[in-house]
Amino acid sequence: MADNRQVPVDELQPGQKLARDIMVQNSVLLRRGTVLTDANISRIMRLGLDEVLVEVAVGEAPPHVESIEDILIPDFKRLASDETPAWMSQEDFSSQVPKPQQMPVAEWMFAEKKEKLRAQAGLRPIIDPAYDAEMTKGVHAAFIASAVKGQVDLDRLGDIAGQLTKELEPGDDGYISFVDVSQYGQGLATRSMMSSKVFCYAALGNGHGELNDQMFSHLAVSNAFALLPADLLSTELLGDWSEQKKLKDALLKYYEWLRSQRIVVEKVLETMLLRFERHDGSGIPYGLKGEMIPPLSQNWSLAWHYSGQLYSRPKTGRILPNKAAESLVRQSGRAFAGASVNKFLRKIGYYPNGALVELSDERLGIVVAQNQHALLKPVVRLVDTEGKMGPALDLTSESELFITRQVMEY
């Protein structure tokens, strides 16, 4: 027999069971019957509640569970047939990304002055560079801890998601930095952060909606790859689906564990899981096809795949944003719906805001705005190799002028 009692938040104990749903606005944060963990209690404390209704067995002390995560979280390190360790413990983790020994004048100028040039051109970063670097380090540290300890620090990921949601400011005058990373091991954290920014910029520019829960779910699902064996990580990142079943099983196990933690409403978490589906039905975990895939899942998939090509990783060099855009177009009708790709690129562009491009008359320009019906001809601000800013030029009004290349951002 159990009795329901109001318990002060600072007296909650792991192992107690909620007797009433905990709501945040109109969404259920933690459902009735949830067995509290340290992570759940920390989330409740951040809500500013005074008391919580819990079930207490009459005549019995509530059971204490030191770490329910240790019981429920899947052992990803045993998923590979040869039991290879998680990828972050590999030697490649600390290998330096090779830098070019020689760069053209335009690349050197852009590397040294890009932030100043973009500010002079009237652009602003979608997120402050200092916050961006701080949060990327936080994601990186959380993923390392997961790989080493086999545990997921949901509290840390939740804090980062909340800060990221607060700092993101999408807008027509914003830009996303596509910088390289210094170590291969930073790739997953960099990709997770970059895809968060790309998604927000491309899909949610007119309103955040459930952005905080989506960011939290995105980071939590991305964290799975810090726990996966190296061969399954390669399966996802490099597009080799020969090990599709093992990856599917791993993701489903991880999803079920996340769902048991009640980190966000189930609908948002499932939206994130379905980002691995493909338009032609060949994706995972359920093989959904076409319109069966939720639009938000498709948007996250586009952001994830687009961002995944813009940083270096073992045996694979990064590519320019316009080449990443072309790869999405090539996969239209197979991995992605053509309409979704078109909508995504009308916002991001082939040459994103802030990119340095070389024109057919050999002049340089900073892209400052997109022409949605002529994506190969954006609006640019001319700039010389000394960094001196010139006038704006709408390439749609210049029939003989076009972009010949985009300068790599270092």
C-alpha positions in Angstrom: 0.0 0.0 0.0 1.3 3.5 -0.9 0.5 7.0 0.3 1.0 10.2 -1.7 2.9 12.9 0.0 4.2 16.4 -0.9 8.0 16.3 -0.5 10.2 19.4 -0.6 12.3 19.4 -3.7 15.6 19.6 -1.7 14.5 16.4 0.2 13.8 14.2 -2.9 15.7 11.0 -3.0 16.6 8.7 -6.0 14.2 5.8 -6.1 11.1 7.7 -5.1 8.2 7.5 -7.6 6.3 10.5 -8.8 2.6 10.5 -8.0 1.7 13.2 -10.4 2.9 14.4 -13.8 5.3 17.4 -13.7 4.3 19.8 -16.5 6.3 22.6 -18.2 3.9 24.9 -19.9 1.7 22.4 -21.8 4.2 19.6 -22.1 4.8 16.7 -19.7 8.4 16.8 -18.4 8.2 13.8 -16.1 5.3 11.4 -16.1 3.5 9.9 -13.1 5.2 6.7 -12.0 8.7 7.9 -13.0 11.3 6.5 -10.6 13.5 9.5 -9.7 17.2 9.6 -10.4 19.9 12.1 -9.5 19.5 13.5 -13.1 15.7 13.9 -12.8 16.0 15.5 -9.4 18.5 18.1 -10.7 16.0 18.9 -13.5 13.2 19.4 -11.0 15.3 21.7 -8.9 16.0 23.9 -12.0 12.3 24.4 -12.5 12.0 26.3 -9.2 9.3 24.1 -7.7 8.9 24.0 -3.9 7.3 20.5 -3.5 6.6 17.4 -5.5 3.9 14.8 -5.0 5.6 11.3 -4.6 4.4 7.8 -3.6 5.7 6.7 -0.2 5.0 3.1 0.9 3.2 3.1 4.2 5.5 1.8 7.0 8.5 1.5 4.7 11.3 3.8 3.8 11.5 4.6 0.1 14.0 2.4 -1.7 17.3 4.0 -2.6 18.7 3.5 -6.1 22.2 4.8 -6.3 22.4 4.9 -10.1 19.5 3.7 -12.2 21.5 4.7 -15.3 24.0 1.9 -14.5 21.1 -0.6 -14.7 19.4 0.7 -17.8 22.0 2.1 -20.2 23.0 -0.3 -23.0 26.6 -1.6 -23.1 27.5 -0.2 -26.5 31.0 -1.4 -26.3 29.8 -5.0 -26.8 27.8 -4.4 -29.9 30.7 -5.0 -32.4 31.6 -8.6 -33.2 35.2 -8.0 -32.2 34.3 -5.9 -29.2 36.3 -2.9 -30.4 36.2 0.0 -27.9 34.3 3.2 -28.3 35.8 5.4 -31.0 36.9 8.1 -28.7 39.4 5.8 -27.1 41.1 5.1 -30.4 44.5 6.5 -31.3 42.9 8.8 -33.9 41.3 10.8 -31.0 44.5 12.9 -30.5 45.7 12.9 -34.1 46.1 16.5 -35.4 44.2 17.6 -38.5 46.7 18.4 -41.2 46.9 22.0 -42.3 47.9 23.2 -45.7 51.6 24.3 -45.9 50.8 27.0 -48.4 47.6 29.0 -49.0 46.7 31.5 -51.6 46.6 35.2 -50.7 42.8 35.3 -50.4 42.8 32.3 -47.9 45.4 34.0 -45.7 43.5 37.3 -45.8 40.2 35.6 -44.9 41.7 33.5 -42.1 43.2 36.6 -40.5 40.3 39.1 -41.0 37.1 37.2 -41.6 35.3 38.3 -38.4 36.2 42.0 -39.0 35.2 41.7 -42.7 31.8 40.2 -41.8 31.1 42.8 -39.2 32.0 45.6 -41.8 29.6 43.9 -44.3 26.7 44.2 -41.8 26.7 40.5 -40.7 26.7 39.1 -37.2 27.3 35.5 -35.9 24.3 33.4 -35.3 25.9 32.7 -31.9 28.6 34.7 -30.1 32.0 33.0 -30.9 33.0 32.9 -27.3 29.8 31.1 -26.2 30.2 28.9 -29.3 33.7 27.8 -28.3 32.7 27.3 -24.6 29.7 25.2 -25.4 31.6 23.1 -28.0 34.2 22.3 -25.3 31.4 21.4 -22.9 29.8 19.0 -25.5 33.2 17.5 -26.2 33.9 16.9 -22.5 30.5 15.3 -22.0 31.1 13.0 -24.9 34.5 12.0 -23.7 33.1 11.3 -20.3 30.5 9.0 -21.9 33.1 7.1 -23.9 35.4 6.7 -20.9 32.9 5.9 -18.2 30.1 4.4 -20.3 27.7 6.8 -18.7 25.8 9.7 -20.2 25.8 13.0 -18.3 22.3 14.2 -19.2 22.5 17.1 -16.7 25.5 18.6 -18.5 23.9 18.1 -21.9 20.7 19.6 -20.7 22.6 22.7 -19.3 24.4 23.1 -22.7 21.1 22.7 -24.6 19.5 25.4 -22.5 22.4 27.8 -23.0 22.6 27.1 -26.7 18.8 27.8 -27.1 19.2 31.0 -25.2 22.2 32.3 -27.2 21.0 31.3 -30.8 19.8 34.3 -32.7 18.8 33.3 -36.2 18.1 36.1 -38.7 18.6 37.2 -42.3 21.8 39.0 -41.4 23.3 36.1 -39.4 26.1 33.8 -40.5 27.5 30.4 -39.3 31.2 29.9 -39.0 32.5 26.7 -40.8 35.8 26.4 -39.0 38.0 23.3 -38.9 38.9 21.5 -35.6 42.3 20.9 -34.2 41.8 17.2 -33.4 39.8 14.4 -34.9 38.3 13.6 -31.6 36.5 17.0 -31.6 34.7 16.1 -34.7 31.5 14.7 -33.1 31.1 17.6 -30.8 31.8 20.1 -33.6 29.2 18.3 -35.8 26.7 18.3 -33.1 27.1 22.0 -32.4 27.2 23.0 -36.1 24.1 21.0 -37.0 22.3 22.6 -34.1 23.1 26.0 -35.5 22.3 25.0 -39.1 18.9 23.6 -38.0 18.0 26.6 -36.1 19.1 28.9 -38.9 17.3 27.0 -41.7 14.2 25.6 -40.1 13.3 27.8 -37.1 14.2 31.3 -38.2 10.6 32.4 -37.6 10.2 31.0 -34.1 11.9 28.6 -31.6 8.9 26.5 -30.7 10.2 23.5 -28.7 13.8 24.4 -29.5 15.2 23.7 -26.1 13.8 20.2 -25.9 14.9 19.6 -29.5 18.5 20.7 -28.7 18.6 18.6 -25.6 17.3 15.5 -27.6 19.8 16.2 -30.4 22.8 16.3 -28.1 21.6 13.3 -26.2 21.1 11.2 -29.4 24.4 12.5 -30.8 26.0 11.3 -27.6 25.2 7.7 -28.7 28.1 7.9 -31.2 30.6 8.6 -28.4 29.6 5.2 -27.0 29.4 3.2 -30.3 32.3 1.0 -31.4 34.5 2.5 -34.1 33.0 0.3 -36.9 29.5 1.5 -36.3 30.5 5.1 -36.1 32.1 4.7 -39.6 28.8 3.2 -40.8 26.9 6.3 -39.9 29.4 9.0 -40.8 30.7 7.6 -44.1 27.4 6.4 -45.5 28.3 2.6 -45.5 25.1 0.9 -44.5 26.4 -2.7 -44.6 26.2 -2.7 -40.8 22.8 -1.1 -40.8 21.1 -3.7 -38.5 23.7 -3.3 -35.7 23.5 0.4 -35.9 19.7 0.2 -35.8 19.7 -2.0 -32.8 22.2 0.2 -31.0 20.1 3.3 -31.6 16.9 1.7 -30.6 18.5 0.5 -27.3 19.8 3.9 -26.6 16.5 5.5 -27.5 14.6 3.2 -25.1 17.1 4.2 -22.4 16.7 7.9 -23.1 12.9 7.5 -23.0 13.1 5.8 -19.6 14.9 8.9 -18.3 12.0 11.2 -19.2 14.4 13.9 -20.4 11.9 15.5 -22.7 8.4 14.7 -24.0 8.4 11.5 -26.0 7.2 13.1 -29.2 10.3 15.4 -29.4 12.7 12.5 -28.6 11.2 10.3 -31.3 11.4 13.2 -33.8 15.1 13.2 -33.2 15.4 9.4 -33.6 13.6 9.6 -36.9 16.3 11.9 -38.4 18.0 8.6 -39.4 15.2 7.7 -41.8 15.5 8.2 -45.5 13.0 9.5 -48.1 13.2 6.2 -50.1 12.5 4.0 -47.1 16.0 2.6 -46.8 16.8 4.3 -43.5 16.6 3.3 -39.9 15.2 2.5 -37.4 11.7 1.8 -38.9 12.2 2.2 -42.7 9.7 5.0 -42.9 9.2 6.5 -46.4 8.3 9.8 -47.9 5.6 11.7 -46.0 5.7 9.2 -43.2 8.9 11.0 -42.0 8.0 14.1 -39.9 9.2 17.4 -41.5 11.2 18.3 -38.3 13.0 15.0 -38.5 13.8 15.7 -42.2 15.1 19.1 -41.3 17.4 17.7 -38.6 18.6 15.0 -41.0 19.5 17.7 -43.6 21.3 19.8 -40.9 23.2 16.7 -39.6 24.3 15.5 -43.0 25.2 19.0 -44.3 27.2 19.8 -41.2 29.0 16.4 -41.2 30.9 17.3 -44.3 32.3 20.6 -43.1 35.0 19.4 -40.7 37.9 17.0 -41.0 37.8 13.5 -39.7 40.0 10.4 -40.0 40.6 9.5 -43.7 38.1 12.1 -44.9 38.8 15.8 -45.5 36.2 18.5 -45.2 34.6 20.1 -48.2 33.3 23.6 -48.9 29.7 24.5 -48.1 28.7 24.8 -51.7 29.9 21.3 -52.3 28.0 20.1 -49.3 24.9 21.7 -50.7 25.4 19.9 -54.0 25.6 16.6 -52.2 22.2 17.2 -50.7 20.8 18.0 -54.2 22.3 14.7 -55.5 20.5 12.8 -52.7 17.1 14.4 -53.4 14.5 11.8 -53.9 16.6 9.2 -52.1 17.8 10.3 -48.7 15.8 13.5 -48.6 12.5 14.9 -50.1 13.3 17.3 -53.0 11.0 19.9 -51.5 12.8 19.8 -48.2 16.2 20.2 -49.8 15.0 23.2 -51.8 13.5 24.9 -48.7 16.7 24.2 -46.8 19.0 25.6 -49.4 16.8 28.7 -50.0 17.7 29.6 -46.5 21.3 28.4 -46.2 22.3 29.0 -49.8 24.9 27.4 -51.9 27.3 30.1 -50.8 26.2 30.9 -47.2 26.2 34.3 -45.7 29.7 35.3 -44.6 31.4 33.2 -47.2 34.3 34.7 -49.2 33.9 34.0 -52.9 35.9 34.8 -56.1 34.0 36.3 -59.0 34.6 35.6 -62.7 36.4 38.9 -63.1 38.8 37.8 -60.2 37.4 40.2 -57.7 36.5 39.0 -54.2 33.3 39.4 -52.3 31.7 38.5 -48.9 28.2 37.0 -49.3 25.7 39.1 -47.4 22.3 37.9 -48.6 20.7 35.1 -50.6 18.5 35.4 -53.7 16.1 32.6 -53.1 15.2 32.2 -56.8 18.8 32.4 -58.0 20.9 30.6 -55.3 24.1 30.7 -57.4 23.9 34.5 -57.6 23.7 35.9 -54.0 24.3 39.5 -53.0 28.0 40.2 -52.1 30.1 43.0 -50.7 33.2 43.5 -52.7 36.5 43.3 -50.8 40.2 43.4 -51.9 43.1 41.3 -50.7 44.0 43.9 -48.2 40.6 43.6 -46.5 39.2 46.9 -47.7 35.5 46.8 -48.1 33.7 47.9 -51.3 30.1 48.4 -52.4 27.3 45.7 -52.4 26.7 43.9 -55.6 23.5 41.9 -56.5 24.8 39.2 -58.9 21.3 38.7 -60.3 21.7 42.1 -62.0 25.0 41.2 -63.5 24.4 38.8 -66.3 28.1 38.4 -67.2 29.3 38.0 -63.7 29.2 34.8 -61.6 31.0 33.0 -58.8 33.9 30.9 -59.8 35.0 29.5 -56.4 34.5 29.8 -52.7 37.5 30.4 -50.5 38.0 27.8 -47.8 37.5 29.0 -44.2 40.4 28.2 -41.8 
